[in-house]
Amino acid sequence: MSRPLIANQDLLSIVKEEVGHCWENLARVLNLNGQQIEIILLEEEDDEKRCYKALERWCQENGEEATIRELMLALNKSGLADVNENVINFLNLT
């Protein structure tokens, strides 16, 4: 579960579908700053794409430190613990 997320596009897609409109809160917990969030708001037209972009940016900035475990902890802190069930299901299939 501490595998880096940087190359796991499928898992990021699952998370973005579940997080949707709560993406800004998750982005803040992942330590994206206000300017980064504002740029994502301007660049992307819907919340799923915004969430995916925020996750990508977090992965790029944190490299090997952006792990599945860290994402799951952030989901918990964001009040999105139920999304972790889908993450676990995905991991069991891979």
C-alpha positions as CSV (number, residue, x, y, z in Angstrom):
1,M,0.0,0.0,0.0
2,S,3.0,2.3,0.1
3,R,3.6,1.9,-3.6
4,P,4.1,5.2,-5.4
5,L,1.1,6.5,-7.3
6,I,2.9,8.3,-10.1
7,A,2.4,5.5,-12.6
8,N,-1.0,4.3,-11.5
9,Q,-3.4,6.2,-13.7
10,D,-6.2,3.6,-13.2
11,L,-6.3,4.2,-9.5
12,L,-6.3,7.9,-9.9
13,S,-9.2,7.6,-12.3
14,I,-11.2,5.6,-9.7
15,V,-10.5,8.2,-7.0
16,K,-11.5,11.1,-9.2
17,E,-14.8,9.5,-10.0
18,E,-15.6,9.0,-6.4
19,V,-14.3,12.3,-5.0
20,G,-15.9,14.6,-7.6
21,H,-17.1,17.9,-6.1
22,C,-15.0,17.4,-2.9
23,W,-11.8,17.6,-4.8
24,E,-10.8,21.0,-3.4
25,N,-10.8,19.8,0.1
26,L,-8.7,16.8,-0.9
27,A,-6.3,19.0,-2.7
28,R,-5.8,21.1,0.4
29,V,-5.2,18.1,2.5
30,L,-2.6,17.0,-0.1
31,N,-0.9,20.4,0.5
32,L,-1.7,22.0,-2.9
33,N,-1.7,25.7,-2.3
34,G,-4.5,28.2,-3.2
35,Q,-2.8,29.3,-6.4
36,Q,-2.5,25.8,-7.7
37,I,-6.1,25.1,-6.9
38,E,-7.2,28.3,-8.6
39,I,-5.2,27.3,-11.8
40,I,-6.9,23.9,-11.8
41,L,-10.3,25.6,-11.5
42,L,-9.5,27.7,-14.5
43,E,-7.9,24.9,-16.6
44,E,-10.5,22.2,-16.2
45,E,-14.2,22.3,-16.8
46,D,-15.6,19.7,-14.4
47,D,-14.9,18.4,-10.9
48,E,-13.7,15.0,-12.0
49,K,-11.1,16.5,-14.3
50,R,-10.1,18.9,-11.6
51,C,-9.7,16.1,-9.1
52,Y,-7.6,14.1,-11.5
53,K,-5.4,17.2,-12.2
54,A,-4.9,17.8,-8.5
55,L,-3.9,14.2,-7.9
56,E,-1.5,14.4,-10.8
57,R,0.0,17.6,-9.5
58,W,0.4,16.0,-6.1
59,C,2.1,13.0,-7.6
60,Q,4.4,15.1,-9.7
61,E,5.5,17.3,-6.8
62,N,5.9,14.4,-4.3
63,G,7.3,11.7,-6.6
64,E,8.0,8.5,-4.6
65,E,6.5,10.1,-1.5
66,A,3.0,10.2,-3.2
67,T,2.0,6.7,-2.2
68,I,-1.3,4.9,-2.1
69,R,-1.1,4.9,1.7
70,E,-0.6,8.7,1.8
71,L,-3.6,9.1,-0.6
72,M,-5.7,6.9,1.7
73,L,-4.7,8.9,4.7
74,A,-5.6,12.1,2.9
75,L,-9.0,10.7,1.9
76,N,-9.7,9.9,5.6
77,K,-8.7,13.5,6.7
78,S,-10.9,14.9,3.9
79,G,-13.9,13.1,5.2
80,L,-13.8,10.8,2.2
81,A,-12.9,7.5,4.0
82,D,-15.6,5.6,2.0
83,V,-13.5,6.1,-1.2
84,N,-10.8,4.0,0.4
85,E,-13.1,0.9,0.0
86,N,-12.9,1.4,-3.8
87,V,-9.1,1.8,-3.5
88,I,-8.8,-1.4,-1.6
89,N,-11.1,-3.2,-4.1
90,F,-8.9,-2.0,-6.9
91,L,-5.8,-3.1,-5.2
92,N,-7.2,-6.6,-4.6
93,L,-7.9,-6.9,-8.4
94,T,-4.4,-5.9,-9.4
